[in-house]
Amino acid sequence: MVEVGFIVFLFYSNLLMGKFTHSNDQGKSLVFAIQDIFTITNFVIAIISGLIGYVVVEFLRKRI
């Protein structure tokens, strides 16, 4: 669970950095960027990515 949570955290932090950098050029604020990335679609993508990452890490852990 911790590994999936960490992958989700990295996903959202990457989204936030990209969105804030892009939206900052247009004079938007950090609040705008945060509201723009926390959507159901992004949440589903983050959870699926986290689960895929967990499966891959566990596979590699057992193989090595």
Contacts in CASP RR format, 6 or more apart in sequence:
PFRMAT RR
TARGET T0000
AUTHOR 0000-0000-0000
METHOD contacts of the structure
MODEL  1
MVEVGFIVFLFYSNLLMGKFTHSNDQGKSLVFAIQDIFTITNFVIAIISG
LIGYVVVEFLRKRI
3 50 0 8 1.000
3 53 0 8 1.000
3 54 0 8 1.000
3 57 0 8 1.000
4 47 0 8 1.000
4 50 0 8 1.000
4 51 0 8 1.000
4 53 0 8 1.000
4 54 0 8 1.000
5 50 0 8 1.000
7 46 0 8 1.000
7 49 0 8 1.000
7 50 0 8 1.000
7 53 0 8 1.000
7 54 0 8 1.000
8 46 0 8 1.000
8 47 0 8 1.000
8 49 0 8 1.000
8 50 0 8 1.000
11 42 0 8 1.000
11 45 0 8 1.000
11 46 0 8 1.000
11 49 0 8 1.000
11 50 0 8 1.000
12 37 0 8 1.000
12 38 0 8 1.000
12 42 0 8 1.000
12 46 0 8 1.000
15 37 0 8 1.000
15 42 0 8 1.000
16 33 0 8 1.000
16 34 0 8 1.000
16 37 0 8 1.000
19 33 0 8 1.000
19 36 0 8 1.000
19 37 0 8 1.000
20 30 0 8 1.000
20 33 0 8 1.000
23 29 0 8 1.000
23 32 0 8 1.000
23 33 0 8 1.000
23 36 0 8 1.000
24 33 0 8 1.000
END
